[in-house]
Amino acid sequence: MELLTTPLPLGYRLVENLGVISVTSTIQITQKGLIQSFMDRNRNEWSEAYESFMASAPRGTTILFGVQVTTAIGVFGNGGFLYVTITGTAAVHEVSHEHPR
């Protein structure tokens, strides 16, 4: 599956638009407690956010385009959190090997 932050490039033809997908993930950005730090020591929350977005694509998706990432911060009694929202359009595409005129 291809991932693009831009519209479809020249030579790409949209076969079927499968709709917009959006996933919001939470990443703790303040000091974690000792037990939570131990439990999360091998955890990469950024990778989990990306993988969650990719996994949310409908079956048959060959490209995600127009991908945007937005963030927001929330501070609560239990810590500060970064909310990462990844949004993009899922589609099926073909690549033309002919040069556009």
C-alpha positions as CSV (number, residue, x, y, z in Angstrom):
1,M,0.0,0.0,0.0
2,E,1.3,3.5,-0.9
3,L,1.0,6.4,1.4
4,L,1.0,10.0,0.0
5,T,0.7,13.4,1.7
6,T,-0.2,14.9,-1.7
7,P,-3.0,14.4,-4.2
8,L,-2.5,11.6,-6.7
9,P,0.6,12.2,-8.9
10,L,0.6,12.2,-12.7
11,G,0.2,8.8,-14.1
12,Y,-1.9,7.5,-11.2
13,R,-5.5,6.8,-12.0
14,L,-8.2,6.5,-9.3
15,V,-10.1,3.2,-9.9
16,E,-12.3,3.4,-6.8
17,N,-12.6,5.9,-3.9
18,L,-13.1,3.9,-0.7
19,G,-13.7,7.0,1.5
20,V,-11.9,9.1,4.1
21,I,-10.4,7.4,7.1
22,S,-9.3,9.0,10.3
23,V,-7.6,7.7,13.4
24,T,-6.8,9.5,16.7
25,S,-4.1,8.1,19.0
26,T,-3.1,9.3,22.4
27,I,0.6,9.6,23.4
28,Q,1.5,10.4,27.0
29,I,4.1,13.2,26.9
30,T,4.7,13.8,30.6
31,Q,6.7,11.7,33.0
32,K,5.2,8.3,33.4
33,G,5.2,6.5,36.8
34,L,7.8,3.8,37.5
35,I,5.4,0.8,36.8
36,Q,4.0,2.4,33.6
37,S,7.5,3.2,32.4
38,F,8.6,-0.4,33.0
39,M,5.5,-1.8,31.2
40,D,5.9,0.5,28.2
41,R,9.7,0.2,27.9
42,N,9.6,-1.4,24.4
43,R,6.5,0.5,23.2
44,N,6.7,3.0,20.4
45,E,3.5,5.0,20.5
46,W,4.3,6.9,17.3
47,S,4.6,3.6,15.4
48,E,1.4,2.4,17.0
49,A,-0.4,5.5,15.7
50,Y,0.8,5.0,12.2
51,E,0.1,1.3,12.2
52,S,-3.4,1.9,13.6
53,F,-4.1,4.3,10.7
54,M,-2.8,1.9,8.1
55,A,-4.8,-1.0,9.6
56,S,-8.0,1.1,9.4
57,A,-7.9,1.2,5.6
58,P,-10.7,-0.9,4.0
59,R,-9.7,-4.2,2.5
60,G,-8.4,-3.8,-1.0
61,T,-6.9,-0.3,-0.5
62,T,-3.8,0.2,-2.6
63,I,-3.1,3.8,-1.8
64,L,-3.8,6.3,0.9
65,F,-3.5,9.9,-0.4
66,G,-4.0,13.4,0.9
67,V,-2.7,12.2,4.3
68,Q,-2.6,14.9,7.0
69,V,-1.5,14.8,10.6
70,T,-2.9,17.1,13.2
71,T,-2.0,17.3,16.9
72,A,-3.5,18.7,20.1
73,I,-2.3,18.7,23.6
74,G,-4.4,18.0,26.7
75,V,-3.1,18.3,30.3
76,F,-5.1,16.6,33.0
77,G,-4.6,15.4,36.6
78,N,-3.0,12.2,35.4
79,G,-0.5,13.8,33.0
80,G,-0.1,15.6,29.7
81,F,-1.1,13.9,26.5
82,L,-0.5,14.5,22.8
83,Y,-3.5,13.6,20.6
84,V,-2.4,12.7,17.1
85,T,-5.0,12.5,14.3
86,I,-4.1,11.0,11.0
87,T,-6.6,11.5,8.1
88,G,-6.5,10.5,4.5
89,T,-8.4,9.1,1.6
90,A,-8.3,5.3,0.9
91,A,-8.6,4.2,-2.7
92,V,-7.8,1.6,-5.3
93,H,-5.5,3.0,-8.0
94,E,-3.6,2.0,-11.2
95,V,-0.4,3.4,-12.5
96,S,-0.2,4.3,-16.1
97,H,3.2,3.9,-17.7
98,E,2.2,6.2,-20.6
99,H,3.4,9.8,-20.4
100,P,0.6,12.3,-20.1
101,R,0.2,14.7,-23.0
